[in-house]
Amino acid sequence: MAETIQFFKALADETRLRLLHVLNRYELNVNELMSILDMGQSRISRHLKILTSAGVLSWRRDGFLVFYGAVHEGQGRAFI
């Protein structure tokens, strides 16, 4: 029950819903998300941290870039 509340809190913001919608289909880095959503880096990074902490996003490092995407398994995936 506590995890479900955490998921809802993480998705209570329209920007985070938009991020999850995009990242459920594509794996993108912060620069790509900035272009797509027309937002600043600090705002995107803040929302990515919240979604990652809630367990609905995962990330991977590729050289100097970090790519984000929706989780593929677990309770976060079931919630999505």
C-alpha positions in Angstrom: 0.0 0.0 0.0 2.8 2.4 0.9 4.5 1.9 -2.5 1.2 2.7 -4.3 0.9 5.9 -2.4 4.5 6.7 -3.3 3.7 6.1 -7.0 0.7 8.4 -6.9 2.7 11.1 -5.1 5.4 10.9 -7.8 2.8 11.2 -10.6 0.8 14.0 -8.9 2.5 16.6 -11.1 1.6 17.2 -14.7 5.3 17.5 -15.8 6.1 14.1 -14.2 3.2 12.5 -16.0 4.4 14.0 -19.3 7.9 12.7 -18.6 6.7 9.2 -17.8 4.5 9.2 -20.9 7.5 9.9 -23.1 9.9 7.7 -21.2 7.5 4.8 -21.3 8.1 4.7 -25.1 11.7 5.9 -25.5 15.0 5.9 -23.6 16.3 9.5 -23.6 18.9 11.7 -21.9 18.3 15.1 -20.2 19.3 17.1 -23.3 16.8 15.3 -25.5 14.0 15.7 -22.9 14.8 19.4 -22.7 14.3 19.8 -26.4 11.1 17.7 -26.4 9.4 19.3 -23.4 10.9 22.8 -23.9 12.0 23.0 -20.2 15.2 23.8 -18.4 17.8 21.2 -17.3 17.3 21.8 -13.6 13.5 21.3 -13.8 13.8 18.1 -15.8 16.5 16.7 -13.5 14.4 17.4 -10.4 11.4 15.6 -11.8 13.6 12.7 -13.1 15.0 12.3 -9.6 11.5 12.1 -8.0 10.3 9.5 -10.6 13.5 7.4 -10.2 13.3 7.5 -6.4 9.6 6.3 -6.7 10.7 3.3 -8.8 8.9 4.1 -12.0 12.1 5.1 -14.0 15.5 3.6 -14.3 18.7 5.0 -15.8 21.8 3.8 -17.4 25.1 5.5 -18.1 26.6 5.5 -21.6 29.9 7.3 -21.6 29.2 10.9 -20.4 25.4 10.6 -21.0 22.7 9.2 -18.7 19.7 7.7 -20.4 16.3 7.4 -18.6 13.4 5.1 -19.3 10.4 3.5 -17.7 11.2 0.4 -15.6 10.7 -2.9 -17.3 9.7 -5.1 -14.3 8.7 -5.0 -10.7 6.0 -3.1 -8.9 6.8 0.2 -10.8 6.1 -1.5 -14.1 2.9 -3.1 -12.8 1.7 0.4 -11.7 2.5 1.9 -15.0 
